[in-house]
Amino acid sequence: MPQIDTPLLLDILLGLVILLFVPFGVRRGVAKEAIVSAGILLGAILGERFGQTWGAELSARFALEQGAATFAASTLLLFGCAFLLGYGGGAALGAMRSGTLSRLTGGLLAAFNAALLLSFLLRWIDEFLQQGAALDEGILGEALLRQSDLLLLGGTGVLLALTVVGWLVNAARSRRQPRELDGSLIAGMPGRQRPVRVASAADGGKYEPGIEPVSRSGRFGQGLDATSPLPAGAAFTHSGQGPAPWPGAGQATVAINGHDRGGRVEHAPETQNDDTVWSAWSAATSDEDSARTEATDRWPVASSVGVTDDERCAVCRARVGARDVFCPECGATL
């Protein structure tokens, strides 16, 4: 039956734990991983200072061995500072835009953080639990347990080298970017103004045609002129200019847009059906109308004539639309 090499298996497990931290460091960046490093170091210092005191308190309260209680208190301080202060502080920074160099350095720093965390944990296992003999048989386990000082020196040297490389990269980038000018100098400089364009000799004598008004045709064509209401009881007199607003008795009805309605003869509307009579507006009568308007407290409201079932005006039988308020032919209130 094949036997499992325990030291080799332990080295593989420790190596996998270290490699598991690398993707998180690449994703988070070097700034957040530096906070994790500070949290691990702070937790290790607190574990060295308060581990034995808190362990004695735990041993007295829960009847535990002194070594196990001290290991539990030190481990609690180490992982508490590493995760709460380290990863919690990185999460408090929020989302950060990290470049390629920052992500690679973050992955390397994450591997160093994992090795540092395992180093403190293995050392306390050897010191408080007296189980170090089974840990120093492997290559990686012995390095983390017996050579933690060299690990700290090596990590410090690598981080220092990466810091110098970061300074050089930032200096090279700043040289390639243009320097910002002083704001006071820019404020004193007058702004550029475009010269006024003067008409050349070729532009002389040119004629710019005006906009020609386009008359609307059909039912949307111009109907009655501007109108003003007459006082109640006044008789309407056609001036003779333009078509009459409605035909007389026995007269063929002709639409204003020029279309004959088949020679249909209709009667003029009775004045009692529409109290408001509209007439063509003129400047000569505007003053008199204004005086009458001021003297009148309230205008007579025209009664609604309505629309027939075939969508025609009840007065002149002209076809009207669904949104028409006044008849486009005779001006009656629909």
C-alpha positions, 0 to 999 in steps of 0.5 A: 500500500503506497504511503503518503509523504506528509511533508510533501503534502504539507508543502503542497497545501501551503503553496496552494494557500499562498497561490489562492491569495494572488488572484485577489491581489491582481483584482484589488491592486497594490494600494488595497493589498498594502492595507492588508499588509498593514493589518497583518503586521498590526494583528501580529504585534497585538497578538505578541503583546496581548496574547498571553494576557487574554489567553490567561483570562480565557483559560481561567474562565473556560478551563482551557490549557494555557498554551491553547488559550494563548494561541486562540487569543493571538490567532483571533487578534491576527485574523481580526486585524487582517480581515477587518482592518486590512480587507475592510479598509480596502473595501472602504476605499471604494472602486479604484482604477488600477493599471497593469503594473499596479495589478501585478504588484498587487498579486505579488504583494498578496502572495507575500501577505499570505506567506506572512500570515502563515509564518506567524500562524506556524510560529505560534503553533510551534510556540504555544501548542508544541507541534513544530516538529511535524511542520519543519520537515518540508521545504516550504514549511521549514522556510515559513517556520524557521526563516520568517526573518529572511521572509520579512527582509526579502519582502521588504527588499522586493517592495522597495524595488517595486516602489523605485520602479513606480517612481521611475514610471511616473516620472517618465509619464510626467515628462511626456505629458505637457506641463500645466500653465500658471492660472495667473498668467493665463488670466492676464493674457487677452483672449483671441478675437476673430477679426470682423469680416468686411464685405469684399468688392465682389459682394457689392451690388448683390441683391438678397431676395426676401422671403415670399409668403406662400398662400395656403390652399384648400380648406386650410386657405385664408378665409375671412379677414381679421374680424371684430364682433358687432354689438347685439342687434346691429345689421351686417352690411357687405362692403362689396370687397371680396366674397360675402361670408354667406350667400343670400336667398336664391344664390348659389353657394360657392366655396371660398377655395374656388370649388363649386358645391354643385350649384346647391341653393341654400338660405342665409342663416337667421340672425336669431340663431347666432347672436354674434355677427362678424364683419370684416375688420378695418382700421377706420372702425377700430377706434369706434369698436374699441370705445364700444368694447370698453363701454360693454361690460360683457360680450354676448356669447354666441350660441353653438350651431353644431355639426351635422351627422355627415360632418358639415356645418349646420349653417352653410353645409361646408365640410368641417374637421374634428378639431374645428371650433369655427366653420372655415367658410362662414365663421359660425361657432361649431 
